[in-house]
Amino acid sequence: MSTYRIGVVGLGQRIAHVLAAMKEVGWNLDVVAHVDPAPVGAPILGVAGIPAGRPCADIPDLLRQGPFDLLMLGAPNHLHFEHLIQALDVGVPIFAEKPIVRTEDETEALARRLARAGTPPVFVGLVMRSLPIVREVLARVDRGELGEVVSIDATEHLPPEHGGYLARNWRRKQAWGGSYFLDKVVHDFDIFGRIVGARPERVASFGGRRIFTPERADRPRTWEDGSAAYALRDAGWAGANDAFQSDMDVTDHQVAMVEYANDVRLSFHANSHTALTERRWYVAGTEGTLIADLVRNKLMVRRALFRGKPEKIEYGGVTADAHNGADQAMALDLLAALEGRAAFPVTPYDSLEAGLTVMAIDRAMDDRQILECGPMWARFDAARGRV
Ligand SMILES: NC(=O)c1ccc[n+]([C@@H]2O[C@H](COP(=O)([O-])OP(=O)(O)OC[C@H]3O[C@@H](n4cnc5c(N)ncnc54)[C@H](O)[C@@H]3O)[C@@H](O)[C@H]2O)c1
C-alpha cells in the first residue's frame, strides 16, 4: 500500500481520532500539513504517534505543501461549506466530517457544485454507516425480513457529562453547530432515510432548553463520590466556562415526528442529560420487528407470527466513546473506496438529504408548525439538476 499524503483542515478531536483509527487498521499515512489556529486534536495525534505535519495559515498555504492524496476537513460545522468549496477545486479525494453543511442555502449551493463534471470524490464521516450492527440492520431490511417497514421509534439519550460538554463547546451556538439535532443525530436520520427508502413528506417537532439554564446553575455539581460533574474535557475552540451559564441557543432536549412519502411514520426522542443512556432504533414491519441497541451494540429480531425467543446478536467491542469500533470500520471503508475496491457506504447526496431532513425538523420546531417538505426537496432537486 502506498503512503497517503494527507492535508488536514480543522485538526480537532474528531479528525485526530479518525487518523488514529486509520493508523490502527493499517493505513500508511503522512500528515503533511494542517490548517488550525489551535489544534484541539494535537494531543490525541501525539498519543497515536502521528506527527501533525507543518502548521499552515490557510488552505492556499496548505496547498503549497502538496501534492496530496487526501484532504480531511474537520473544523466546526459553520466552516464546512467554505472549506469544501475550496477543497473541491483542488481535485483530490476529500474526507469531510458531518454534518456536510449547516444550512439549506449551503446545501443547495453545494449540490450545485457537486453536480459539476470532474468533481473529486467526497466521503462524509457518517460513521454509523460503517458499523457492523448497522450494516446488519440494513441488510435485513433489504432482504425483506421485516416485510414492509410500517413505523419506527428511536431515541438518543446522552449522559450528563456529554450534554454538559455540548453546552460548553462550540456546538452550543446555532451559528457554529447548526442545532443539537444537526450536530448530534444527523447520523440517525441518515440511517432512517436509508431504512425507509423515501424522503420525509412532513415533519413536526418540539424542543427547548430546560436543563442547561442559568436557573439551574446552583444545582449540585458533584457525583456521588465527590468528583466534579460537567467537567468532561476542555471545551476547546470558542468554548464556554460553564455548562449552565453560557450563551447556548440550541435545544438540550427535543422530540420529532416524521411522515415519509411512502407512509412510514417515525418518532424520535433526544435528551442530553439522562441517567439511563440509550441510542435505540425500534423498527416495526408487517412481518417482523427489530430493535437495534446502539449503546450496548446488540440487535434483537423476531418474526411477527413466532412465539419463540427472539434472535439476539451481540456485537461486543463496546467502547467508552460510544463509537464501538465504528471509526476503525470507517477507516477500512475509506481505504477500500480510495483503492477502488468498494463503494463508500454513504454518498454526499445522502449526507445532504439527511441534513435537510434535520433542518426541516428544526424549522418545524421553530415555527411551531407541521412542515410540508415538498418545496424543500424541489429546491434541492433543482440544485442537483434533477428537475
Ligand atoms: N462522525 C462523528 O462521529 C463525529 C464525532 C465528533 C465530531 N464530528 C464532527 O467533526 C467536526 C469537528 O468536531 P470536533 O469534535 O473535532 O471539534 P473540536 O472542537 O475538537 O475541533 C474543531 C477544530 O477546528 C479548529 N478550527 C476552528 N476554526 C478553524 C478554521 N478557521 N480553520 C481550521 N480549523 C479551525 C479548532 O481550533 C479545533 O481544533 C464537526 O463537524 C463535528 O460535527 C463528527
The ligand as an SDF file (V2000), in Angstrom:
LIG
                    3D

 44 48  0  0  0  0  0  0  0  0999 V2000
  -18.6020   11.4890   12.7420 N   0  0  0  0  0  0  0  0  0  0  0  0
  -18.6220   11.6050   14.0550 C   0  0  0  0  0  0  0  0  0  0  0  0
  -18.9920   10.7020   14.7450 O   0  0  0  0  0  0  0  0  0  0  0  0
  -18.1950   12.9020   14.6720 C   0  0  0  0  0  0  0  0  0  0  0  0
  -17.8660   12.9580   16.0340 C   0  0  0  0  0  0  0  0  0  0  0  0
  -17.4370   14.1700   16.5660 C   0  0  0  0  0  0  0  0  0  0  0  0
  -17.3590   15.2840   15.7400 C   0  0  0  0  0  0  0  0  0  0  0  0
  -17.6970   15.2050   14.4320 N   0  0  0  0  0  0  0  0  0  0  0  0
  -17.6260   16.3910   13.5480 C   0  0  0  0  0  0  0  0  0  0  0  0
  -16.2640   16.7490   13.3960 O   0  0  0  0  0  0  0  0  0  0  0  0
  -16.1370   18.1640   13.3240 C   0  0  0  0  0  0  0  0  0  0  0  0
  -15.1660   18.6410   14.4020 C   0  0  0  0  0  0  0  0  0  0  0  0
  -15.6740   18.2730   15.6780 O   0  0  0  0  0  0  0  0  0  0  0  0
  -14.6920   18.0620   16.8920 P   0  0  0  0  0  0  0  0  0  0  0  0
  -15.4300   17.3300   17.9460 O   0  0  0  0  0  0  0  0  0  0  0  0
  -13.3980   17.5240   16.4220 O   0  0  0  0  0  0  0  0  0  0  0  0
  -14.4990   19.5700   17.3670 O   0  0  0  0  0  0  0  0  0  0  0  0
  -13.2100   20.1890   18.0640 P   0  0  0  0  0  0  0  0  0  0  0  0
  -13.6700   21.4240   18.7240 O   0  0  0  0  0  0  0  0  0  0  0  0
  -12.4980   19.1440   18.8610 O   0  0  0  0  0  0  0  0  0  0  0  0
  -12.2770   20.5570   16.8190 O   0  0  0  0  0  0  0  0  0  0  0  0
  -12.5220   21.5970   15.9150 C   0  0  0  0  0  0  0  0  0  0  0  0
  -11.1770   22.1250   15.4400 C   0  0  0  0  0  0  0  0  0  0  0  0
  -11.3860   23.0810   14.4000 O   0  0  0  0  0  0  0  0  0  0  0  0
  -10.4500   24.1130   14.5850 C   0  0  0  0  0  0  0  0  0  0  0  0
  -10.8050   25.3330   13.8540 N   0  0  0  0  0  0  0  0  0  0  0  0
  -11.5650   26.3860   14.2750 C   0  0  0  0  0  0  0  0  0  0  0  0
  -11.6020   27.3260   13.3130 N   0  0  0  0  0  0  0  0  0  0  0  0
  -10.8680   26.8560   12.2690 C   0  0  0  0  0  0  0  0  0  0  0  0
  -10.5400   27.3820   10.9950 C   0  0  0  0  0  0  0  0  0  0  0  0
  -10.9880   28.5900   10.5760 N   0  0  0  0  0  0  0  0  0  0  0  0
   -9.7680   26.6340   10.1660 N   0  0  0  0  0  0  0  0  0  0  0  0
   -9.3080   25.4260   10.5520 C   0  0  0  0  0  0  0  0  0  0  0  0
   -9.5800   24.8710   11.7590 N   0  0  0  0  0  0  0  0  0  0  0  0
  -10.3680   25.5830   12.6040 C   0  0  0  0  0  0  0  0  0  0  0  0
  -10.4010   24.3000   16.0970 C   0  0  0  0  0  0  0  0  0  0  0  0
   -9.2470   25.0100   16.5150 O   0  0  0  0  0  0  0  0  0  0  0  0
  -10.4040   22.8490   16.5680 C   0  0  0  0  0  0  0  0  0  0  0  0
   -9.1020   22.3200   16.6800 O   0  0  0  0  0  0  0  0  0  0  0  0
  -17.5450   18.7190   13.4660 C   0  0  0  0  0  0  0  0  0  0  0  0
  -18.0660   18.9720   12.2020 O   0  0  0  0  0  0  0  0  0  0  0  0
  -18.3100   17.6130   14.1420 C   0  0  0  0  0  0  0  0  0  0  0  0
  -19.6750   17.6160   13.8250 O   0  0  0  0  0  0  0  0  0  0  0  0
  -18.0900   14.0340   13.8870 C   0  0  0  0  0  0  0  0  0  0  0  0
  1  2  1  0
  2  3  2  0
  2  4  1  0
  4  5  1  0
  4 44  2  0
  5  6  2  0
  6  7  1  0
  7  8  2  0
  8  9  1  0
  8 44  1  0
  9 10  1  0
  9 42  1  0
 10 11  1  0
 11 12  1  0
 11 40  1  0
 12 13  1  0
 13 14  1  0
 14 15  2  0
 14 16  1  0
 14 17  1  0
 17 18  1  0
 18 19  2  0
 18 20  1  0
 18 21  1  0
 21 22  1  0
 22 23  1  0
 23 24  1  0
 23 38  1  0
 24 25  1  0
 25 26  1  0
 25 36  1  0
 26 27  1  0
 26 35  1  0
 27 28  2  0
 28 29  1  0
 29 30  1  0
 29 35  2  0
 30 31  1  0
 30 32  2  0
 32 33  1  0
 33 34  2  0
 34 35  1  0
 36 37  1  0
 36 38  1  0
 38 39  1  0
 40 41  1  0
 40 42  1  0
 42 43  1  0
M  CHG  2   8   1  16  -1
M  END
$$$$
